[in-house]
Structure formats: C-alpha cells, structure tokens
Amino acid sequence: DVQLVESGGGSVQAGGSLRLSCAASGGTSSSYCMAWFRQAPGKEREGVAGIYTGGGRARYADSVKGRFTISQDNAKNTVVLQMNSPKPEDTAMYYCAAGRVYRGLCPDLHAQYGYAYWGQGTQVTVS
C-alpha cells in the first residue's frame, strides 16, 4: 500500500503564500496519479489539483487556477502544492491522495473514488 503524509499547513494571511508537501512511501508502481483535495467545514470534499508522476500536464480546479501550482520531486517521492495569493475561501483541511491510471488516464479531480490512498490531512487557515 501507499502511505501518504502531508505537511506544511498552518495559518496564512490572504495574499501570502503557503507550501504543502506530501511524502509518499510504499507502493509497487513506479508512477501514480497524485492529487490534492480539500474539505471545508460543512462542505463536500473537492479536488484542487492533480498530477501524474510519470509525466504530463497538471490539472487544476477553476477556483485555484493561476494561484496554486502542483509539482513533484521524484528524488524525494514528494508532491508539492504551492499556494500563492490564498483567499479566505481556501480555508480547509487539505488531503493528499494517490491512485492508479485507468484506461490511460488519471482519475478526474471530481472522481474521488479513483484515488485509493489518502493522507491524514493538513489544516490550512487563510485570514
């Protein structure tokens, strides 16, 4: 199984920046579909950004395009979410998730069921 551990959450002022990291370990595949999801109190969990560690273009939710960047550090088995110009509405628990390619594609950011492995989450508060 894949183990995921998030870090980097905390409090940040609107317009600042925050960097979330997801360290992955275990697993038998050389590449995975990795994504960040978030869940605010009273709201459903939503996909924020996704990337395939084997290469390819990153995907983003419309609400974060141009502000957040997802990237990977293969040497460290880490996926990073760089949050620039965060807004109060970005306040949520952020989760890292991993899944496998299905029919040549990574699961859509709306398809949480496509991600089999999840971290415990890291809280982000924007004020």
C-alpha positions as CSV (number, residue, x, y, z in Angstrom):
1,D,0.0,0.0,0.0
2,V,1.0,3.6,-0.5
3,Q,1.4,5.7,2.6
4,L,1.0,9.5,2.3
5,V,2.0,12.1,4.9
6,E,1.1,15.8,4.4
7,S,2.9,18.7,6.0
8,G,3.2,22.4,5.7
9,G,-0.3,23.5,6.7
10,G,-0.9,26.4,9.0
11,S,-2.3,29.9,9.2
12,V,-1.5,32.5,6.4
13,Q,-2.8,35.9,5.6
14,A,-4.7,36.4,2.4
15,G,-2.4,37.3,-0.4
16,G,0.6,35.5,1.2
17,S,1.8,32.1,0.3
18,L,2.0,28.6,1.7
19,R,3.6,25.4,0.6
20,L,2.1,22.0,1.3
21,S,4.1,18.8,0.9
22,C,3.0,15.2,0.5
23,A,5.6,12.5,1.2
24,A,4.8,9.1,-0.4
25,S,6.2,5.7,0.6
26,G,5.4,2.1,-0.2
27,G,3.6,1.1,-3.3
28,T,4.7,-1.1,-6.2
29,S,4.2,1.1,-9.2
30,S,6.8,3.5,-10.5
31,S,4.2,6.2,-11.2
32,Y,1.0,7.2,-9.6
33,C,-1.8,9.8,-10.1
34,M,-1.4,12.2,-7.3
35,A,-3.8,14.9,-6.3
36,W,-4.7,17.4,-3.6
37,F,-8.2,17.6,-2.3
38,R,-9.7,19.9,0.4
39,Q,-12.7,19.9,2.6
40,A,-14.1,23.0,4.4
41,P,-16.5,22.7,7.4
42,G,-20.0,21.9,6.2
43,K,-18.9,21.4,2.6
44,E,-18.1,18.4,0.5
45,R,-14.5,17.4,-0.3
46,E,-13.4,18.8,-3.6
47,G,-10.4,18.3,-5.9
48,V,-7.9,21.1,-6.1
49,A,-5.0,19.9,-8.3
50,G,-3.7,16.7,-9.8
51,I,-0.5,15.4,-11.5
52,Y,0.8,12.2,-12.9
53,T,4.2,11.4,-11.6
54,G,5.1,9.7,-14.8
55,G,4.8,13.0,-16.7
56,G,2.0,15.0,-18.3
57,R,0.2,18.2,-17.7
58,A,-1.1,19.2,-14.2
59,R,-4.8,19.8,-13.7
60,Y,-6.5,22.4,-11.5
61,A,-9.9,23.3,-10.2
62,D,-11.1,26.6,-11.7
63,S,-11.2,28.1,-8.3
64,V,-7.4,27.8,-7.9
65,K,-6.1,28.2,-11.4
66,G,-3.4,30.8,-11.7
67,R,-2.8,30.8,-7.9
68,F,-1.9,27.2,-6.9
69,T,0.8,25.0,-8.5
70,I,1.2,21.3,-8.1
71,S,4.6,19.8,-8.7
72,Q,6.7,16.7,-8.0
73,D,10.1,15.9,-6.6
74,N,10.7,12.3,-7.8
75,A,14.0,12.1,-5.9
76,K,12.2,12.8,-2.7
77,N,8.9,11.0,-3.6
78,T,7.2,14.2,-2.8
79,V,4.3,16.1,-4.3
80,V,4.1,19.8,-3.5
81,L,1.1,22.2,-3.6
82,Q,2.4,25.8,-3.8
83,M,-0.4,28.1,-2.7
84,N,0.1,31.7,-3.8
85,S,-2.4,34.5,-3.1
86,P,-4.6,32.4,-1.0
87,K,-8.1,33.6,-0.1
88,P,-10.2,33.1,3.0
89,E,-12.4,30.7,1.0
90,D,-9.3,28.5,0.5
91,T,-9.5,27.6,4.3
92,A,-10.0,23.9,4.6
93,M,-8.4,20.6,5.5
94,Y,-6.1,19.6,2.6
95,Y,-5.6,16.0,1.8
96,C,-3.1,14.3,-0.5
97,A,-4.3,11.3,-2.5
98,A,-2.8,8.7,-4.8
99,G,-4.4,6.5,-7.4
100,R,-3.5,4.5,-10.5
101,V,-4.1,5.2,-14.1
102,Y,-7.2,3.7,-15.6
103,R,-7.6,3.3,-19.3
104,G,-4.6,5.5,-19.8
105,L,-5.9,8.4,-17.7
106,C,-5.7,9.6,-14.2
107,P,-9.0,9.9,-12.3
108,D,-10.7,13.2,-12.7
109,L,-10.5,15.6,-9.8
110,H,-14.2,15.1,-9.4
111,A,-13.8,11.4,-9.1
112,Q,-12.5,10.9,-5.5
113,Y,-13.3,7.2,-5.7
114,G,-10.5,6.9,-8.2
115,Y,-8.0,7.6,-5.5
116,A,-7.4,4.6,-3.3
117,Y,-4.8,6.1,-0.9
118,W,-5.2,9.1,1.3
119,G,-3.2,11.0,3.8
120,Q,-4.5,12.2,7.2
121,G,-4.8,15.9,6.0
122,T,-3.2,19.2,7.0
123,Q,-5.2,22.2,8.0
124,V,-4.9,25.5,6.1
125,T,-6.4,28.7,7.5
126,V,-6.5,31.9,5.5
127,S,-7.4,35.1,7.2
